[in-house]
Amino acid sequence: MDTASPYLGRAQELLAAHPVVDGHNDLPWALRKNVRYDLDRLDLSADQTGVLHTDLPRLRAGGVGAQFWSVYVTCSMSGDDAVSATLEQIDGVQQMLERYPAELARALTADDMERARAAGRIASLMGAEGGHSINNSLATLRALYELGVRYMTLTHNDNVPWADSATDEPAVGGLSPFGREVVREMNRLGMLVDLSHVAATTMRDALDATTAPVIFSHSSARAVCDHVRNIPDDVLERLSGNGGVAMATFVPKFILPAAVEWTLAADDNLRAHGYHPLDMSPEAMKLHAAFEEARPRPVATAATVADHLDHMREAAGVDHIGIGGDFDGTAFVPDGLDDVSGYPNLIAELLRRGWSEPDLAKLTWKNAVRVLGDAEAVARDERARRGPSNAVIADLDA
């Protein structure tokens, strides 16, 4: 943290009143990979610097008041295996909440988030990252909602049969008819439609199909860094009409143009040694370190993220932006945003740029709480008009 910033004290005071709602943190997957959810072996009440980006002391230091924990499973899992692994991830989050009840509060609604903040606890919500987690089943989607999942990212890095991913070859041209039915059922449930990771065609189709606000849980502005994981301006501009929220991510390869080419080369280096580009094991990180020593990595900063937020505010409006760091889901992070304790540095940078405190309160807390509440209101209306969909993909996408 840049303790020399004259704005840091104001940032910390603001976060005490309007803490961060972070849209995406991959701690559950890191716990699965490192210790198979064994919190005796990896105690989150202790500082885990060097092991994780996230622990309870650093969440407190960072001014985090609510966290969407990603119950992500890799795209290499499919069918019932993906569903089972998602259930294990949900169970892992539940174990975490039971282990630390004084710090973490299970939250299912916007009102729950406010109650947790009033009680001085961190509201804990869940988001499923990738439609492969439901195995083309609307009943499974409903089951995830009943277990507490409050958003689903329609795809991860690979397409699903009913939606195109940003990082795969186009297959259905956006959303298929079954994909639109998935969105429709999510609206009926009150589950937020998350458009991070999806192709721009899928973003536009989802905005056409939805009756509720959408989110981008961890995506930034394509106009600032031309990466397919980011949001085009025409989509950002539609959020004011939709009521949705775009939550800027911190992942350097998505936010810093110079880091895009470097990351492609670093990923190729991992593949050449038999590792997946998303592998964060000690062995893979040693390869990364050797590669970086030979070819220094372009470094993003809190100012890089602020550049995206400046643009997103201009394109979408201040009522439609938020923060989704992607901690514990990325090998590299910006300087000053090294872990979950770093949010005050970002807020200090935005204060330096002239952002008002009311606007920053919207960015950190109010917009994210409002969008979940709005989705709940839509769901009440939808459920009054119609029951669950029993549609199957074989019929709709024949």
FENBELZI-V700467 format. One record per residue. N is the residue number from 1. RES is the residue in three letters. PHI is phi in radians with two decimals (none if undefined). PSI is psi in degrees with one decimal (* if undefined). Layout:
n: [N,N]
res: [RES,RES]
phi: [PHI,PHI]
psi: [PSI,PSI]
This chain:
n: [1,2,3,4,5,6,7,8,9,10,11,12,13,14,15,16,17,18,19,20,21,22,23,24,25,26,27,28,29,30,31,32,33,34,35,36,37,38,39,40,41,42,43,44,45,46,47,48,49,50,51,52,53,54,55,56,57,58,59,60,61,62,63,64,65,66,67,68,69,70,71,72,73,74,75,76,77,78,79,80,81,82,83,84,85,86,87,88,89,90,91,92,93,94,95,96,97,98,99,100,101,102,103,104,105,106,107,108,109,110,111,112,113,114,115,116,117,118,119,120,121,122,123,124,125,126,127,128,129,130,131,132,133,134,135,136,137,138,139,140,141,142,143,144,145,146,147,148,149,150,151,152,153,154,155,156,157,158,159,160,161,162,163,164,165,166,167,168,169,170,171,172,173,174,175,176,177,178,179,180,181,182,183,184,185,186,187,188,189,190,191,192,193,194,195,196,197,198,199,200,201,202,203,204,205,206,207,208,209,210,211,212,213,214,215,216,217,218,219,220,221,222,223,224,225,226,227,228,229,230,231,232,233,234,235,236,237,238,239,240,241,242,243,244,245,246,247,248,249,250,251,252,253,254,255,256,257,258,259,260,261,262,263,264,265,266,267,268,269,270,271,272,273,274,275,276,277,278,279,280,281,282,283,284,285,286,287,288,289,290,291,292,293,294,295,296,297,298,299,300,301,302,303,304,305,306,307,308,309,310,311,312,313,314,315,316,317,318,319,320,321,322,323,324,325,326,327,328,329,330,331,332,333,334,335,336,337,338,339,340,341,342,343,344,345,346,347,348,349,350,351,352,353,354,355,356,357,358,359,360,361,362,363,364,365,366,367,368,369,370,371,372,373,374,375,376,377,378,379,380,381,382,383,384,385,386,387,388,389,390,391,392,393,394,395,396,397,398]
res: [MET,ASP,THR,ALA,SER,PRO,TYR,LEU,GLY,ARG,ALA,GLN,GLU,LEU,LEU,ALA,ALA,HIS,PRO,VAL,VAL,ASP,GLY,HIS,ASN,ASP,LEU,PRO,TRP,ALA,LEU,ARG,LYS,ASN,VAL,ARG,TYR,ASP,LEU,ASP,ARG,LEU,ASP,LEU,SER,ALA,ASP,GLN,THR,GLY,VAL,LEU,HIS,THR,ASP,LEU,PRO,ARG,LEU,ARG,ALA,GLY,GLY,VAL,GLY,ALA,GLN,PHE,TRP,SER,VAL,TYR,VAL,THR,CYS,SER,MET,SER,GLY,ASP,ASP,ALA,VAL,SER,ALA,THR,LEU,GLU,GLN,ILE,ASP,GLY,VAL,GLN,GLN,MET,LEU,GLU,ARG,TYR,PRO,ALA,GLU,LEU,ALA,ARG,ALA,LEU,THR,ALA,ASP,ASP,MET,GLU,ARG,ALA,ARG,ALA,ALA,GLY,ARG,ILE,ALA,SER,LEU,MET,GLY,ALA,GLU,GLY,GLY,HIS,SER,ILE,ASN,ASN,SER,LEU,ALA,THR,LEU,ARG,ALA,LEU,TYR,GLU,LEU,GLY,VAL,ARG,TYR,MET,THR,LEU,THR,HIS,ASN,ASP,ASN,VAL,PRO,TRP,ALA,ASP,SER,ALA,THR,ASP,GLU,PRO,ALA,VAL,GLY,GLY,LEU,SER,PRO,PHE,GLY,ARG,GLU,VAL,VAL,ARG,GLU,MET,ASN,ARG,LEU,GLY,MET,LEU,VAL,ASP,LEU,SER,HIS,VAL,ALA,ALA,THR,THR,MET,ARG,ASP,ALA,LEU,ASP,ALA,THR,THR,ALA,PRO,VAL,ILE,PHE,SER,HIS,SER,SER,ALA,ARG,ALA,VAL,CYS,ASP,HIS,VAL,ARG,ASN,ILE,PRO,ASP,ASP,VAL,LEU,GLU,ARG,LEU,SER,GLY,ASN,GLY,GLY,VAL,ALA,MET,ALA,THR,PHE,VAL,PRO,LYS,PHE,ILE,LEU,PRO,ALA,ALA,VAL,GLU,TRP,THR,LEU,ALA,ALA,ASP,ASP,ASN,LEU,ARG,ALA,HIS,GLY,TYR,HIS,PRO,LEU,ASP,MET,SER,PRO,GLU,ALA,MET,LYS,LEU,HIS,ALA,ALA,PHE,GLU,GLU,ALA,ARG,PRO,ARG,PRO,VAL,ALA,THR,ALA,ALA,THR,VAL,ALA,ASP,HIS,LEU,ASP,HIS,MET,ARG,GLU,ALA,ALA,GLY,VAL,ASP,HIS,ILE,GLY,ILE,GLY,GLY,ASP,PHE,ASP,GLY,THR,ALA,PHE,VAL,PRO,ASP,GLY,LEU,ASP,ASP,VAL,SER,GLY,TYR,PRO,ASN,LEU,ILE,ALA,GLU,LEU,LEU,ARG,ARG,GLY,TRP,SER,GLU,PRO,ASP,LEU,ALA,LYS,LEU,THR,TRP,LYS,ASN,ALA,VAL,ARG,VAL,LEU,GLY,ASP,ALA,GLU,ALA,VAL,ALA,ARG,ASP,GLU,ARG,ALA,ARG,ARG,GLY,PRO,SER,ASN,ALA,VAL,ILE,ALA,ASP,LEU,ASP,ALA]
phi: [none,-1.42,-1.23,-1.45,-1.13,-1.21,-1.68,-1.15,-1.07,-1.09,-1.08,-1.16,-1.13,-1.09,-1.22,-1.14,-1.59,-2.31,-1.17,-1.31,-1.73,-1.68,-1.39,-2.84,-2.45,-1.67,-0.93,-1.01,-1.20,-1.09,-1.14,-1.09,-1.23,-1.44,-2.43,0.88,1.20,-1.44,-1.39,-1.28,-1.47,-2.44,-1.49,-1.30,-1.39,-1.84,-1.16,-1.95,-0.98,1.62,-1.95,-2.32,-1.43,-2.24,-2.74,-1.16,-1.05,-1.34,-1.06,-1.13,-1.10,-1.45,1.28,-1.52,-1.92,-2.72,-2.39,-1.48,-1.44,-1.32,-1.78,-1.08,-2.31,-1.11,-1.16,-1.19,-1.57,-2.52,1.02,-1.14,-1.09,-1.16,-1.09,-1.08,-1.14,-1.11,-1.09,-1.14,-1.12,-1.07,-1.10,-1.07,-1.12,-1.08,-1.06,-1.11,-1.16,-1.23,-1.30,-2.24,-1.18,-1.31,-1.82,-2.01,-2.15,-1.11,-2.24,-2.06,-2.37,-1.08,-1.12,-1.06,-1.09,-1.17,-1.13,-1.09,-1.08,-1.10,-1.55,1.31,-1.97,-1.59,-1.12,-2.04,-2.06,-2.24,-2.31,-1.51,-1.81,2.14,-1.16,-1.10,-1.19,-1.84,0.89,1.03,-2.19,-1.21,-1.15,-1.15,-0.98,-1.13,-1.12,-1.10,-1.09,-1.09,-1.46,1.97,-1.26,-2.00,-2.55,-2.31,-1.31,-1.09,-2.39,-1.85,-1.33,-1.95,-1.03,-1.86,-1.03,-2.06,-2.73,-1.55,-1.59,-1.16,-1.97,-2.34,-1.29,-0.99,-2.20,-1.94,1.40,2.27,-1.89,-1.41,-0.98,-1.17,-1.05,-1.16,-1.20,-1.04,-1.05,-1.06,-1.24,-1.07,-1.05,-1.16,-1.33,1.66,-1.60,-1.15,-1.46,-1.75,-1.87,-1.13,1.35,-1.56,-1.13,-1.04,-1.10,-1.19,-0.96,-1.18,-1.11,-1.14,-1.13,-1.22,-1.52,-1.36,-1.86,-2.11,-1.08,-1.82,-2.29,-2.02,-1.29,-2.85,-2.53,-2.09,-1.68,-1.17,-1.18,-1.58,-2.42,-1.38,-2.14,-1.11,-1.33,-1.70,-1.77,-1.16,-1.06,-1.11,-1.33,-0.98,-1.18,-1.42,-1.18,-1.13,-1.33,-1.46,1.59,-1.38,-2.38,-1.80,-1.86,-1.16,-1.68,-1.86,-1.13,-0.96,-1.21,-1.78,-2.07,-2.04,-0.92,-1.14,-1.42,-1.13,-1.13,-1.04,-1.16,-1.03,-1.19,-1.14,-1.12,-1.07,-1.10,-1.10,-1.04,-1.10,-1.79,1.53,-1.95,-1.31,-1.03,-1.58,-1.20,-2.03,-1.19,-0.97,-1.14,-1.15,-1.20,-1.12,-1.11,-1.03,-1.10,-1.15,-1.12,-1.18,-1.14,-1.36,-2.44,-0.92,-1.43,-1.08,-1.91,-1.43,-2.38,-1.03,-1.14,-1.09,-1.13,-1.09,-1.03,-1.15,-1.15,-0.99,-1.22,-1.12,-1.10,-1.18,-1.41,-1.77,1.78,-1.17,-1.42,-2.30,-2.32,-2.79,-2.30,-2.49,-1.12,1.24,-1.12,1.08,-2.15,-2.49,-1.30,-2.17,-2.38,-1.25,-1.07,1.57,-2.18,-1.28,-2.90,-1.24,-1.44,-1.56,-0.96,-1.01,-1.13,-1.17,-1.12,-1.08,-1.12,-1.21,-1.07,-1.03,-1.45,1.72,-1.12,-1.39,-1.14,-1.07,-1.19,-1.18,-1.11,-1.16,-1.03,-1.42,-2.19,-1.14,-1.13,-1.18,-1.15,-1.09,-1.18,-1.18,-1.08,-1.14,-1.11,-1.12,-1.13,-1.05,-1.08,-1.06,-1.18,-1.13,-1.18,-1.23,-1.70,-2.70,-1.65,-1.08,-1.48,-1.90,-1.11,-2.15,-1.11,-1.10,-1.40,-1.30,-1.83,-1.07]
psi: [136.8,89.2,-10.3,-12.5,127.9,-11.6,-5.6,-40.3,-44.5,-39.4,-43.8,-37.6,-41.8,-42.7,-25.2,-33.0,-35.6,77.3,168.3,132.4,111.0,130.6,-12.6,119.4,129.7,24.3,-41.2,-39.2,-39.1,-39.8,-38.7,-47.8,-38.1,-45.1,13.0,46.8,13.9,99.2,-3.7,-33.6,-24.6,90.0,115.0,-9.3,-8.8,156.8,122.4,29.1,134.3,-16.2,-46.8,161.0,-14.6,132.2,171.1,-43.0,-39.1,-28.9,-42.3,-45.3,-31.1,-5.8,34.6,126.1,-16.3,142.2,128.1,109.6,125.3,128.4,47.6,144.1,148.3,150.2,-15.5,-16.8,139.5,168.8,-142.4,-26.0,-41.2,-40.5,-46.7,-42.6,-36.4,-41.4,-37.8,-37.9,-42.7,-43.2,-37.6,-41.1,-42.0,-39.9,-39.3,-43.3,-37.8,-30.5,-31.9,59.5,-23.7,-21.4,-37.7,136.3,127.2,130.9,132.8,-18.2,168.0,-38.3,-37.4,-39.1,-43.5,-38.7,-40.1,-43.3,-43.6,-30.1,0.0,23.9,160.9,114.5,128.3,115.9,170.8,145.8,131.2,127.8,88.2,127.3,-12.2,-17.4,-16.3,-3.8,46.5,30.9,118.0,-28.4,-39.2,-38.9,-46.4,-37.3,-40.3,-38.8,-44.6,-28.1,-1.6,-0.2,126.0,-3.1,157.3,126.0,124.7,-34.9,164.8,-132.6,-18.8,153.2,153.5,165.5,-18.9,6.1,140.9,138.1,155.4,-26.2,27.4,168.5,137.1,138.7,-48.5,-0.6,23.1,-113.3,137.6,174.0,-39.5,-36.5,-39.9,-33.2,-34.9,-47.1,-44.3,-42.1,-35.6,-41.0,-41.5,-34.5,-33.6,19.2,125.3,136.4,114.6,124.2,12.0,150.9,-15.9,159.7,155.3,-34.5,-38.2,-40.0,-49.3,-41.0,-40.4,-40.7,-32.9,-34.0,-29.7,148.4,-1.8,161.3,147.2,169.4,160.7,108.1,-23.8,76.4,151.2,-160.9,123.1,-27.9,-24.5,-38.7,113.2,76.9,142.4,-19.3,-7.8,173.5,123.9,155.6,-37.8,-29.9,-44.3,-40.3,-21.9,-12.6,-29.5,-36.3,-30.6,-29.8,6.0,-179.6,129.1,121.7,112.0,136.5,165.3,-0.8,116.1,-38.9,-10.5,-14.2,-18.2,112.3,-40.0,-23.5,-16.4,-52.6,-41.6,-42.6,-38.7,-42.8,-39.9,-38.5,-41.8,-37.1,-42.5,-45.7,-39.7,-23.2,10.3,16.9,148.7,145.1,-24.0,2.9,124.4,24.9,160.2,-37.2,-44.1,-38.6,-29.9,-40.5,-42.3,-44.9,-41.0,-39.8,-42.2,-32.8,-38.9,-28.7,90.6,138.9,131.2,134.2,124.1,163.6,176.8,-31.9,-32.5,-45.1,-40.1,-34.9,-42.1,-44.0,-36.7,-46.7,-41.6,-36.8,-41.2,-40.7,-41.0,-27.5,150.0,-18.8,1.2,31.5,156.0,-161.2,131.9,86.9,-34.2,31.6,148.0,13.5,9.5,144.0,-29.2,148.8,162.1,152.8,134.0,-16.3,51.7,-20.8,-171.4,-5.0,-5.1,-5.1,-36.2,-30.4,-39.0,-44.6,-37.9,-40.8,-39.7,-36.5,-42.4,-33.2,-2.0,9.7,137.8,157.4,-37.9,-38.0,-38.9,-34.0,-35.2,-45.1,-46.0,-43.0,-53.4,-41.1,-43.5,-40.3,-42.2,-41.3,-36.1,-41.8,-39.6,-39.4,-37.1,-39.9,-42.7,-43.1,-38.7,-42.5,-43.7,-42.2,-28.4,-24.2,-26.3,156.8,-172.2,146.9,132.1,21.9,149.7,150.4,-34.8,-31.0,-47.6,-33.8,18.0,*]
